[in-house]
Amino acid sequence: MKTRIILILALALTITSCSEEIINCEIATSEGTISIELYPDKAPITVANFLKYVDADLYTNSSFFRVTTPENEATRDVKIEVIQGGNVLRENDFDPIEIETTEKTGILHEDGTLSMARSEPNSATSSFFICINAQPSLDFAGKRNPDGFGFAAFGKVTQGMDLVKKIQSGENKNQRLLEPIVIKSIKRVE
């Protein structure tokens, strides 16, 4: 009887974990393609916001424009490594979204994590970043942002981290790439 109950629970857990929705997209850049997956079950507000820009083709001809590296973060107390993109024209920005913290979603800022850039809580619009290596200071209660909310992680790179690192190594001044990498498009893929 115990074995049967354990098997039923294991099957239920397997079915539940398989039902998590994942949305796949490709970021086509002037340097190659980055494949990503988004987690709408865990971060529904943030994923819906990102997809509004994707589906409206507003990321087309935007760019990866900012990089943080150990060298250009040397004077900061809390250092991070990310590439930032999605600089949509302000007049095309949708309203800012409510922040879905890592405490709420459980999606941590690990190597390849996709997250929304922001200036203060509930201010994210189109700009996003990709983490290089684990960045726990960007999680809820992390020290990068004094408000302690962290940033809204919502997806992960599945292919193309070599390209992410190549973009990060681009020549920059004050964290701005001297030659931004064009985002040709971001599209959903099956």
C-alpha positions in Angstrom: 0.0 0.0 0.0 2.8 2.4 0.9 4.5 1.7 -2.4 1.4 2.4 -4.3 0.9 5.7 -2.6 4.5 6.7 -3.2 4.2 5.8 -6.9 1.0 7.8 -7.2 2.6 10.8 -5.5 5.7 10.5 -7.8 3.5 10.3 -10.9 1.5 13.4 -9.7 4.7 15.3 -9.1 6.0 14.3 -12.6 2.8 15.4 -14.3 2.8 18.7 -12.4 6.4 19.5 -13.2 5.9 18.7 -16.9 2.9 21.1 -17.1 5.1 24.2 -16.4 4.8 26.4 -19.4 8.0 27.5 -21.1 8.0 30.0 -24.1 11.0 29.9 -26.4 12.4 32.9 -28.3 15.4 33.7 -30.4 17.3 36.9 -30.2 18.8 37.5 -33.6 21.8 39.9 -33.4 24.3 41.3 -35.8 26.8 38.8 -34.3 24.6 35.7 -34.1 21.7 34.2 -32.3 20.9 33.7 -28.6 18.2 31.2 -27.7 16.1 31.9 -24.6 13.3 30.4 -22.6 10.8 32.4 -20.6 8.9 31.2 -17.5 5.3 32.7 -17.6 4.1 30.4 -14.8 6.7 31.8 -12.4 6.9 35.4 -13.6 3.6 36.1 -15.5 3.7 39.9 -15.4 7.3 40.2 -16.5 7.0 37.6 -19.3 3.8 39.2 -20.6 5.5 42.6 -20.6 8.6 41.2 -22.5 6.3 39.4 -25.0 4.3 42.7 -25.7 7.6 44.2 -27.0 8.5 41.0 -28.9 5.1 40.6 -30.5 5.0 44.3 -31.5 8.5 43.9 -33.1 9.7 46.8 -30.9 13.0 45.2 -30.2 13.8 45.1 -33.9 16.9 47.3 -34.5 17.4 48.0 -30.8 20.7 46.9 -29.4 22.8 45.4 -26.7 24.4 48.7 -25.6 25.8 48.3 -22.0 28.2 45.8 -20.5 29.4 45.4 -17.0 32.8 43.7 -16.4 35.2 43.3 -13.5 37.3 46.1 -15.1 34.5 48.7 -15.5 33.0 47.7 -12.1 36.3 48.0 -10.2 35.3 51.0 -8.2 31.9 49.7 -7.2 31.3 48.0 -3.8 28.9 45.5 -5.4 30.1 44.3 -8.7 28.1 42.6 -11.4 28.6 41.1 -14.9 25.7 41.5 -17.4 25.0 42.7 -20.9 22.0 45.0 -21.3 19.8 45.5 -24.3 16.4 46.4 -25.5 16.7 50.1 -25.8 13.3 50.8 -27.4 12.5 54.4 -28.3 10.8 56.0 -25.2 7.7 56.9 -27.2 7.2 53.2 -27.9 7.6 52.1 -24.3 4.6 50.5 -22.6 3.7 51.4 -19.1 6.1 50.3 -16.4 5.3 47.0 -14.7 5.0 45.8 -11.1 8.3 44.1 -10.0 8.1 40.3 -9.6 11.0 39.8 -7.1 13.1 36.7 -7.0 11.6 36.0 -3.6 8.2 35.7 -5.3 9.2 33.8 -8.5 12.1 31.7 -7.3 14.1 32.5 -10.4 17.5 33.5 -9.3 20.2 35.6 -11.1 22.4 32.7 -12.3 24.6 32.4 -15.3 22.4 33.1 -18.4 19.4 34.5 -16.4 17.3 37.1 -18.3 16.0 39.9 -16.1 14.4 43.3 -16.5 16.5 46.5 -16.0 15.0 49.2 -13.8 15.8 52.3 -11.9 13.4 51.8 -9.0 10.7 49.2 -8.1 7.9 49.1 -10.6 9.7 51.0 -13.2 10.8 48.3 -15.7 9.7 48.8 -19.3 11.6 47.4 -22.3 15.3 47.2 -21.2 16.5 43.8 -20.1 19.8 42.2 -19.2 21.5 38.8 -19.3 23.7 37.6 -16.4 27.2 36.3 -16.9 28.0 34.0 -14.0 25.8 34.0 -10.8 24.8 37.4 -9.6 23.1 37.0 -6.2 23.4 40.7 -5.5 20.7 41.2 -8.1 18.2 38.9 -6.2 15.7 40.1 -3.6 17.6 41.5 -0.6 20.7 41.7 -2.7 23.1 44.7 -2.2 23.3 46.0 -5.8 20.2 48.2 -5.5 19.8 50.0 -2.2 16.0 49.4 -2.1 16.6 45.7 -1.7 14.0 44.5 -4.1 16.5 43.2 -6.6 15.5 42.7 -10.2 12.7 40.7 -12.0 14.3 37.6 -13.5 12.0 35.9 -16.0 14.0 33.5 -18.3 17.3 32.0 -19.2 19.7 31.6 -22.2 19.5 28.0 -23.5 22.0 28.5 -26.4 24.4 31.3 -27.1 26.2 32.1 -23.9 29.4 32.2 -25.9 27.9 35.1 -27.9 26.8 36.8 -24.6 30.4 36.6 -23.3 31.7 37.9 -26.7 29.3 40.9 -26.4 30.4 41.5 -22.8 34.1 41.7 -24.0 33.4 44.5 -26.5 35.2 47.7 -26.2 33.3 50.1 -23.9 33.6 53.5 -22.2 31.7 54.0 -19.0 29.9 50.6 -19.6 28.5 51.8 -23.0 29.6 49.7 -25.9 31.5 51.8 -28.5 29.9 49.7 -31.2 26.5 48.4 -29.8 25.4 45.0 -31.1 22.3 45.3 -33.1 19.3 43.2 -32.1 17.8 42.4 -35.5 14.7 40.8 -33.9 13.4 38.8 -31.1 10.9 36.2 -32.1 8.9 33.4 -30.5 9.9 29.9 -31.7 8.1 26.6 -31.4 
